[in-house]
Amino acid sequence: MSPSSQVRFGIIGCAEIARKVSRAMNLCPNATLHAVASRTLAKAQAFATANSLPPTTVLYGTYEALLDDPDIDAVYIPLPTSLHLSWAIATARKKKHVLLEKPCAVNVTELDQIISACEENGVQFMDCTMWVHHPRSRVMADFFSDPKRFGQLKFIRTCFNYCGGNDFLENDIRVQPDLDPLGTLGDAGWYCIRACLFAANYQLPKFATALRNPVYNNAGVVISCGASLLWENGAVATFNCSFLAHLTMDFAAVGTNGSLNVTDFVIPYEEKSASLSILSNNNFDEMSLGWTEKPTEQVVKTELPQEVFMVKEFSTLVNGIKNNGLSPEKKWPTITRKTQLIIDAIVASFSRGFEPVEVY
């Protein structure tokens, strides 16, 4: 691939998740990792060594220096959520495309400022919800859109839990109110909410209601919670997310004619193979002793992990803008904003005694 068709990335912040995404950039056919910045040059050097980055990777000891690099097309930002507003806007104003970790902002007011900065500067915005870029998700979307096999959406249930452990619960940025005030709702809950929107073809629910008895840490950050969503057509979703329960990544959707189940929707059990379970037009057998059919398991194999597909899709959009004069794709910031709107509504429901809050 010619150098002009490869998007040159910079990374500001050496968070753990940056290890996975930097690897994806080096595996991606239309992207390359050009530079990494941390708050000190020593930290950037340590990240480069630990992740075996090519010696050609430029290392910076400040974020500002990376943003001033004229050879960078796009910037991946894995900083704590409270820092997203300032650095995403700074990136956009430098005319560099923005790939932003989730949760993308503390609230939708901040997110709107980020999206506006991207629009004003003609740069692409995308959040880092990796699983929606996996080829399995295309198979899932095709099933949901099939009126004969799936029909009309009725119910969604999903959960994403993992046990953080004592050190995590005391020291991780996701439990510190000045860094990631949304806690598990913004971390694990983001994926659950996106799954609900995905099954509903990204139609916003009318109401969001926080489930009672959320768990907070001593600093007031939510570490276990749940919510229900209600659409105007009667479809209902429930989800749970937690830093206190065994690793679980379940996603199920039920329509009038079929249902779908995935038990590893956020991160597949295997990097290059992912499955889904489908039932269509099933019923009880004679005397209701069993079912007429068993679920059909479909396996989707791929040579690339899902984070590479994310980087590849983002880079394709950036190349369209850079080389072909196209406008930024509005689909991705729109989906991000809908996800953030639901989070805001759930946070409001917490504070209003777990009453339903309209999503708008």
Salt bridges, closest charged atoms under 4 A:
GLU16 OE2 - ARG19 NH1 3.23
ASP68 OD1 - LYS94 NZ 2.71
ASP69 OD2 - HIS34 NE2 3.05
ASP71 OD1 - ARG8 NH1 3.98
ASP73 OD1 - ARG8 NH2 3.07
ASP73 OD2 - LYS322 NZ 3.21
ASP112 OD1 - ARG337 NE 2.66
ASP127 OD2 - ARG194 NH2 2.68
ASP142 OD1 - ARG138 NH2 2.90
ASP146 OD2 - ARG149 NE 3.05
ASP172 OD2 - ARG174 NE 2.73
ASP187 OD1 - LYS102 NZ 2.98
ASP187 OD2 - ARG174 NH1 3.70
ASP264 OD1 - ARG136 NH1 2.65
GLU271 OE2 - ARG23 NH1 2.89
GLU307 OE2 - ARG23 NH1 3.74
GLU313 OE1 - HIS133 ND1 3.03
GLU358 OE2 - LYS206 NZ 2.65
